[in-house]
Each structure stands twice: as C-alpha cells, then as structure tokens.
Amino acid sequence: MKKLELIFKEDNKKIFVEEGTTLLNFAKDYQKFYKSPIVAARINNSIVELFRPLTRSGVVEFIDVNTTDGFRIYQRGLLFILHASIRELFPGYKLKVSHSIGRGIYCELRDHDRKLVLSEEDVKRIKSEMEKIIENDYEFKKHELFKYEAFKLFEKMKYEDKVSLLKYRKKKTIKVYEAAGHFDYFYGYMPPSTGLLKHFDLVKYSEGFVLVLPKFDNGNPICEFKPLPKLSAVFLEYEKWLEIMNIDSVGDLNSLIARGERTVTDLIIMAEALHEKRIAMIAEEIKQKPKVRLILIAGPSSSGKTTFSKRLMVQLRASGLRPVTISLDDYFVDREKTPRDENGNYDFEALEALDVELFNKNLLELFEGKEVELPRFDFTTGKRKKNGRFLKIDKDQPIIVEGIHGLNPKLTEMVPEELKFKIYASALTQLNLDNTNRIHTTDTRLLRRLVRDSKFRNHDALATLKMWPNVRRGEDRNIFPFQENADVMFNSALVYEIAVLKMFAEPLLIAVPDSEPEISEATRLLKILDYFLPITNLEDIPRTSLIREFIGRSVFRY
C-alpha cells in the first residue's frame, strides 16, 4: 500500500498514512485548535472533504465554520437536510431557496407557480424533522454518476430544475450526494455527517421561513435572526422581474441563450428597461420631495454605485432638477491623522478617516445659499489643500454624495433628516443555479471586480482575490449595518450579466497559480461560471448599462 506524507499546519506535525485514509479522525484530534466545528480541510490549498479517501501527500489545514469556506459547507449541509425534511413532510411541494437575510436564508414551498403559505406549526414540524436527521448522524456519501444516470435519478425525484441546469454542462459525469436515504445535487463540498450540523434555527417569515445559520463567538453558537424588510422587498421585486422575463433559474437562462442571438437581445432590452424604469421612479420620488437637498448613495464594492449615480443624475435632470456632486474622497484627513487598523495599517475605510465636521459645515453653508470653496485631497502627498473650486447652489440643485458611509447617520449628523434622501445600491442576485443551489450576491460582485480590476487597474485575479477578504470585512463594518436606513434600495443585478462576465473572468481565474491559497476560491468561481452558457455578442448591451462600468465602453467617464 502506498504511503502518503501529511504535514499538519496547526502544529507542524508530520505523519505517514496509507493511501485511502480519510481525515475524519485527525479532525477530531485537531478540533482543540478551533473555536467552531471543523467541517473540511485543505491539502496543498485545495479543499477536500473529511470523508474523501486521500490520494496524495501534502500540507493539511483544517477548515472550521468561522471561515468563509467552512460557513458555506455548513450551510450546504443544512440545506441538504432541509430538502430531505421537506420531501418527507410535504411530498407534493418543492423547496425553493430564495435569498439571504443577514445570516439566514429565506425559503418557500411551491407547487409549480403556487406557494404554500406555512404556519408556525408547519415550521416547527420541519425543524423537528431536521433535528431527527441530525441526531441520527448520517454520513454523507458522494456518488459519481454518468450524466444519463444522474438525469434518470433526478427525473424520478422530479428535480426538473437540476436536469435543466446540468443539460448544458460539458462534463460527462455528475457528483451526487446521499445521506439518510436522500439524494441531492450541490455544486460545492459537504461536511462529513449530519451530526455536525446541530446548530441552526428555523423561523417563520412572510409566506415561508428563514433557515438561521450560527455564528460562533469564542466557541459558543449564536443563532439570531434580524428581519431586514427593505432588503427582502428588493429581492422580491427582482423575483417579479425574473417572472416577467420567464426565467426561474440558470437552466432557464441557458435555454434562452441557446435559442439564439435575437432572444438574447430581447432579454438584454427587457433587463435594461427594468433598470431604467426603477431609476426613473427613484428620481421622480426625489422630485416629489422638494425639501430634499442631499442625496446619499451607499453600497458595497462593485455594486455599480458610480454608474447608478450618473444615471440617476440624468433622470433628475429629465425631471427638471439640476443636481451637483461632491466627492467624499476630498474630505480625507491628512495622512498622519488617519486611523490605523489592528495590524497598524492606515484604515482609509474608517469614518474617522474623513473630516466629518468640515463636510457637514460645507453642506450646511451650501444649503444656506453661501458660496463654498471645496477642498481637494492630494493622494500623492497625503494632504488636503484648497482646490480653487467654488460652489454655490440653488434650491433646485440637490447634492449627490456617493460613498461607503452614505447611510451612516454620523456622516451627516448635523444635517436635518428632512433634507436627506438615502439610497442603498447593491447587486442583489436572485437568480439561482436551481431550487437549492444559490448564487451568493457577493459572488456576482466579486466577478465584476475581477473583470474591472484587470481591465482598468492592471490587477490580476490573484491580487483581487487576496484583497477581497479585507474588502468584505470593511463592508460588514461600514455598510451592511446601515442598509435598512435607506429610503429606497436599488438592485443593480442584471439577469444576463454572469453569462457576459464569464468570457472575461474565466481566463483570469484559470491563471491563478495552484501554489496560492486563493486557488480554492478561484476554482469555486470557475465552477459557478461553468454552469452558464456565454453571451459573446456585446454590441446589444447599451453603453449606459451598469455592466459597462466593469467590461468597458461605457458612455460615462469614471
């Protein structure tokens, strides 16, 4: 029997094991190094499941729930159990995993176009059935089936959405998971057994329920659900947009793309029209509030805020207003006054990195009709200096300010609330791979950023992937806690955009070296892109489209 050499990163211990050994027992031994359950591992930067027989030597690093990959694996395992429970209790209905709400996922039960409105008792029954499966600690098993074998299985189980999704996939085999006598398809990795997944909650919400996922704080699991009604409403609005376009999943989108260029053009026209209509409605809402003098736009990275603000400005002008813009970047404090993060680096995303007092003073003076000299920040010297740009506004000239702190009350604490109109913009993807496999909203934004960083900032995919965790931490701290403060939300996602981004992003991700830790994230994104048929004719995408901010040839200047 071939011997494999394993080096455990946690304590640098080196051992030899027989080929075909799993990491299950080692995970139990190394759990003491982690504050949340270990659900998988990395060997030489590639993710492996704990129940997978090993075939190669390498450096082992375990993955716990507190990591991004570990959280996804834990979530995937719970969705498997949830789906199995629904099949047992409601055999005539299908589980539809809809969208995220904080650390939870909103789900519904459907029979074709009909929704089953669940009661509190129904939700309790589902949770109880899930707990039975978890208590029995069933092992997850992975089966590799030929495509026709998988399709036979899915057709028998009435998984039309999965057949539709996998129809255009190039691979000849499909990996299917089994546990508790239930078979399912998930594009990512699974935990070793159901017994690891005991920390969760199920809460009735709207017509369905929310699967609440845990956060481990010093080893203690916390399952808290905080309703986000405004965010939920935007997801539901996008769901209606998909219904208008007759698209429920990526399988439907691929079928449409496969029908030819004319159909794709019609889809692009419809998606862009829905965006334009929504922006026009927001402009009209602002017009109907004559007291509004300040329009604040915030959103996470690569949400299309800049293009949205420019298109909103056009619509405001069409409504008879004359908006002006002020850049928050010019209100940075001098470099030596910039706060530092826990690693001692300058924290330019902290609110304290801005001269909030001067910003508020300038705004109030402008609203009083005074002429104000705006500052300019010189990023080369790290100093703010006088710009020589003077601004004076009339009452029909609202000021548009775009920035990550736009919805934080402290940014404009001296400005009366009735003078503000707050907008949250983000790419809130509602299109899923199938009924149980979600596309995370952050994945759409990351694909956008990968493409934009390559085209306009001379950054390769590795550089973008390395900085992305820090970007996400900044969003969690500075943006997401304030999103419900918005007066309106704008969903910048376009149903066709990943099919467009695919041809730009794939070569960038393929170039990420196997030797880098980011290879696992690059591989995961490549798997997502593999489900999409590409849209290669870009001529029909309007030059005002939000996606042009990332792929180029926009009519707007950035």
N, C-alpha and C positions, 0 to 999 in steps of 0.2 A: 504493500500500500504506500502510495506517495506521501511524503511528509511535507507539511506546509509550515513556514515560519511566520508567526504573528508577533508583532510588537504593539503593546497597548499604550496608547499615547498618554493615558491618565497617570501611569506610574513608570512608564518606560520599561515595563516587564516584557521579557522575550520568552516565548514558549514555542514548542513544536507540536503540531497536531496532525492527525491523519486527514487526508483529503476526504471531503464529505461531512466533516464535523460541522456543527452549527454553533452560533454564538449565544445560544439561549442560556446555558449555564454560566458563561462568562459574564453575561449581562447582569445576572443576579449577584455575582461577586462584586461587580463594579458599580452597583446601584448606590453604594455608600458615597460615591464621589458626586452624586447628583441630587438636586432638590425637587425633582419631579420624575415620574416614571420613565425609564429607558424604553423606547419603542422600536429602535432600529440602530444601525451602525454605519460607519463609513470605512471602507477599506481602500487605501490609496485614493481618497477623495470621492470615490463612487459609493452611492448609497446601496446597502444590501439589507435585506430583511433578516431578522434574527433566526428565522426558521429555514433560511436558504442554505443548502449544503455548500461549503466553501470549496473553491476550485483553485485558489491562488494564494500566494503569500502576500504579506503587506502590513502596513501600519493601520491599526484599528482604533477608531474613535467612536464612542457611543453617542447616540442622538436621543436627547430627552424631550419631553413635551414643551419645555420652556424655549426651545429653539423653533425657528420658523418651519423647518422641515418636520420636526417632531410634532408640532401642533397640527400640521396638515395631515400627517399619518394618523394621529389620534382622531381627528375629525373624520377622516375617511373610514376608519374602523367603526365609529359610532353611526355613520350614515349607512354602512352595510347592515348593522344590527337594526337600525330604524327601518330600513327597507324590508328586512326579513320579518319584522314585527307587523308591519302594515300588511304584508301578504298573508300573514296568519289571521289577522283580525278583520281585515277589510278586503277580502279576495277579489271583489269586483272593481276595486279602485286602484289607481296608480299614485305613487308618491311623486310629487313634483317639488324638487329642491329649488327654491326660488332665489333668495338673495340674502346677503349678510346684514345683520343688525348688531353692531358692536361685536361682541364675542359670541354672538348667536347666529343661527341660520333660520330664516323663515321658510316654512314648508306648508304645502297644501295637499289635499287628496282630491283627485279628479277622476272622472269617468268621461273620457273624450273632452268635450267642452264644458261639462257640468262640474261644479265644485261641490264637495261635500262639506257643509259647514259643521265643524266639530264642536261638541260640547266639552265642558270641563271634565265630565266623566269619561268621555272618549279619550281625551289626552292622558288621563290617569291610567286608563287601560293600556294605552300604547307604552307608557313609561314602565308599567308593571311587566309587560311582555319583554321589553328590552332588558330589564333587570334580571329576568329569568335566564335569558341567553347569556348575560354577563356572568351570572352566578355559576352557570354550568361550565364556564371557562373552555369553550370550544376552541380548538386550534384552527387557525386559518391555513388553508391549503391552496396552492397555486397549480392550475392545470393549463398546459399549453395545447390549444386545440387548433386544428386547421380551420380556416375561415368558414368552410361549409358546415363543419361540425358545430362551430360556435353559433352560426346562424340558425341551425336546426334547434339548438338548445334555447336560443333567445325567442324564436318563433313559438316554441312550445310554451314558454313562460310569458308570451305576449309582450315581449320587450321590443316593440316596433321601433322605438326611438334609438335603441342600440344597434339594430340592424341598419337603420338609416344612417347612423353615424359612421359605422365601420365599412359601409358599402364601398366608399371611395378610398379606403386606406390601402396603401401599397403593400404592406406586409402580408405574407401568406398565412401567418399564424396569429392567434389572439390568446392572450393570457386571461384566464377566468379564475376568480376566487371562489372558494367554497368554505362554509362554516355553518354548523347547526343544520345541515341538510339543505342549505340555501345557496344558490349560485348567483353570482353577480359580476359585473364588469366595472372596474375602476382603472383609470389610466396611471395612477400612482401606486406607491408602496403601501403595505398593510402592516399592522402590528402583529406579534406572534399569536395572540389568542384574545378571545373576547373578555377574559377575566381582568385584563389590564385596564379596561375602559369603564370602570365603575363610577368615575366622577363626571357627572353631567346633570342636566335638568331639562325638563320639558314643560313649557309654559304656553297656555292657550293665548293666542294673539290674533286679532282680526278674525278672518274666516278659517284660519289654520292654527299653527302653533310654531313656537321657536325652540329649536334644539340649542340649549345653552351649553357652551364649552367652558372648561375650567381654566382658571389662571392659578398657578401655583406660586404662593408667596411664602418663601422660606419653608417649602415642603408642605404647606397647608393649601389644599384645593379650595378655591372660591368660585362658586357658580352664581353669578349675579346677572340679572337681566335688566337693562335700562332701555325702555322704549325710546325710539327715535322716530316720532311720527312724520316729521317733514322729510327725512331721508327715505322712509318707507313709501311715502306718497310719490316720490320721484321714481323709485323702482317700479311702482305700479303703473305710473304714467308711461314708462318705457315699455312695459309689458303690453300695454294697449297699442303702442306704436308697432310692436312686433306683430300683433294681431292684424293691424291694418295691412302690413306687408306680407301676411300669411306665412310668417316664419316663427317656429317654436323652438328650434334647436339648430346646431351646426349642420346636422343632417339635412334639414330643410334648406339652409343656405347653400350647401353644396349642390343639392338637386337643382336649385335655381341657377347657380353659376354654370352647371353642366349643360343647361338648356341653351346657352349661347350669349353672345355679346349684347344683343338687344334687350334681353331680360335683365342682364346686369346693369345696363344703362338705366332702365326703368327703376330698378332698385335704388341706384345712386340718386336719381332725381327725387324719388319719394323721401329717402332718408334726409337729404339736404333740405327739402321743403319743410319737413317737420322741424328741423333745427331752426330754419329761418322764421317759421311761424312762431316758435317759442320765444325767440329773441325779440321779435316784434311785439309780442304780448307783454314781455317784461318792460320794454321801452314805453309801451302805452300805459302800463301800470304806474311807472315813474311819472309820466306826463300828467296823470290824474292826481298826483300828489304835489301841488305847487309849492309846499313848504320844503320839499326835499332839495338840499343844496350839495349833499355829499353822497356819492355812490361808491360803496366799498365792495371790492371783489376779492374773494379769497378762495383758495383751493389748493390741493396737494400738487406735487411735482407732475409735470406733463399732463395736466388736466385740460390744457388748451385755454387757460385764463387769458393769455395775451390776445389770441385771435378773437375769443369771445368778447373781450372789452372793446376791440376795434370794430367788430360787427355791431355791438350794442351802440357804440358811438354813431355809426351810420344810421341806425334805426331811430336814435334820439333826434338826430338832425332831420330825418324824414318826418318826425313828429313836431318839428318846429322849435326844438331846443338847440342850444349851441354849446355842447359840453367841452370842457377842457380837461387835461390830465396833469397830475402831479406825480412824480416818481418818488417812492419811499426810499429808493437807494441813495438819493441825495441827502437823506436825513441821518445817515450813519454818523455815529460819534467818531471822533478822531481815534486812530488805531490804538493808541496807548490806553484809551478809556474803554475799549471793547472788552466785555466779559470773557472769561475763559471757561471751557468745559472741564469735565472731570479728568481729562487727560492733559490739561494745561494748554490746549489749543484754543485759538480765538473762536468764539462761538458767535458767528455772524447771524445766526438764525434766532438768537435770543432777543426778546423785545427790548431788553436793556442795551442792545447794540444800536438802537435808534434814539435820536434826540426827540423823545415824545413831547416834551414841553414846548420845544420850538415848533414842531409840527402842528400842535394844537393852537399855538399862538398865531401862526401864519394863517391857518384855516379861519379862525375867528375874525382876524383882521380882514381877510378877503370877503367874508360874509357881511361884514360891516360896510363894504364898498371901498375899502382902502387899497392903495397900490402897495404891493409887497414885492421885495426883492427875494427871489427864491434862491436857496443855497445850491451848490454843486459839490458833489463828493469826488475827489480825485483818488481813484483806486491805486494809482501808481505811488503817490506819496502817503496815502492813508490819512489825508487831511481833508476837512471840509472847508471850502472857501466861497467867497462871493462870486456869483455867477454873471452878474450884469443882466440877468433876465428878470424883468419886472412883469408882474401880472396884476391885472385888475379885472374883476368880473361883474357882470350884471346878473339880475335875478333869473334870467333865462339861461344861465350858464352853470349847470351843475358841474362839480369837480369829480372826476373819476380817479380813484386810487386803487391800484391793484397790488396785492402783496399777501404774504402768508399770514400776517397778523390782522388782516382786514376785519375779521369778525370778533377779535378780542376787544372787549369793552375798554380795556386800559389804553389801547392805541388812540382812541378819540374820546377819552373820558371827559374832556372839557366841552365837547360839542353836544348840544341838546339832542336827545333821541329823535325828536320830530324832524330834524334836519337830515337824518341819515336814511339811506336805503341800502340794505346789506344783501349781497348775493354770494351764494356758495356755488362754485363750479367744479365739477369733477366728472371723470369718465366712469359712470356707474353702470357697468356692463350687466345686462340682464340676459343676454344670450348664453345659454349653457351648451355644453357638448351634447348632453342628453338629459333625461329627467333627474338623474342623481349625480352627474359629474359637472361641477360648477367651473366656470372660468372666473377666477378671482378678479375683482376690479383692479387690484394692484398689478396684475399681470398685463392688462391692457396698457396701463400707464408705463410700465417698465419696457414693454416692446416699443412704445412710442419714443421713450427716452433713448433706448439703444440706437434707434434709427437716427434721431435728431443729433445725438452726441457724435455719431460717426460722420454725418453729412456736414454739420455746421461747427463742430467744436474739436474736430480731429482727435476724438477719443475712441479707442477700440472698445469692443464689448467687454473685455476683461476689466478695463478701467471703470466702466459704468457699473458693472456688477459688483465691483469692490466697494464703490461709494454708496450703492443703493441701500444697504442696511442703515447707514447714518442718515440718509435722506428720510427713510421710513421712521426712524426714531424722532427726528425733528417734526415730522407730520403728526405723530402720536402726541407729541408735547404741545405743539403750537397751533395745529389746525383742527384736528378731529374733535377735541373737547369743546370747540366753539361752533361747530357746524349747524347745530339747531338754533343758533342765534340769528340765522339768516331770515330775511323777509321772503326771499324766493330762492329756489335751487335750480340750477341749470345742469342737465345731464349732457355732457359733451361726447358721450359714446356714440359711435356710428356703427350700425349693424354690419356693415361690409368691411370695416377698417382692418381687422386682423387678416382677412384674405388679401388685402393690399400690402400690409406691413410684412407679410410672410416673405416675399421675394427680397425685401431689403434686410430683414432680420436674420434669416437663415444663414447666409454666408458669414455674417458677423459672429453668430453663436457657434458655428462649426469651427471657427478659428480659435476658440478659447482652448488653451493647452490642457491636456489631461493632468498635468502635474500641478495645476492650480486648484485650490479648494472650491472655486467658483464653477468648476466643471459640472458639479451636480445640478446647480441652478440652470446652467446653460442647457444641459441635457433635458431637464424638465420642460423648459420653454420650447425646445425643439420638438418634444413630444406633442405639446399643445398645437404647435404650428402644423405638425404632420396630419392633423385631422382636417385641416382646411384645404379646399381647392383654392388655387391662387387667382386673384384678379390682376391681370397683367396690363390691360389697356387702361392707362391712367388719364387719357385725354378727356374722358367724360366727367372727371372729378372737377368741380368748379374751383377756380383759383381763389375763391373766398372761403373754401371749405376749411374746417378746423384741422383736418388731416394734413392739409398743405403746410401747416406750421412744422410738421415733422418730416414729411417726404420731399418738401421743396416746391418751388414755383408758385408760391402764394403771391397774391396781388398786394398783400400788406408787407410793410417793412418792419423788421424786428430789431 
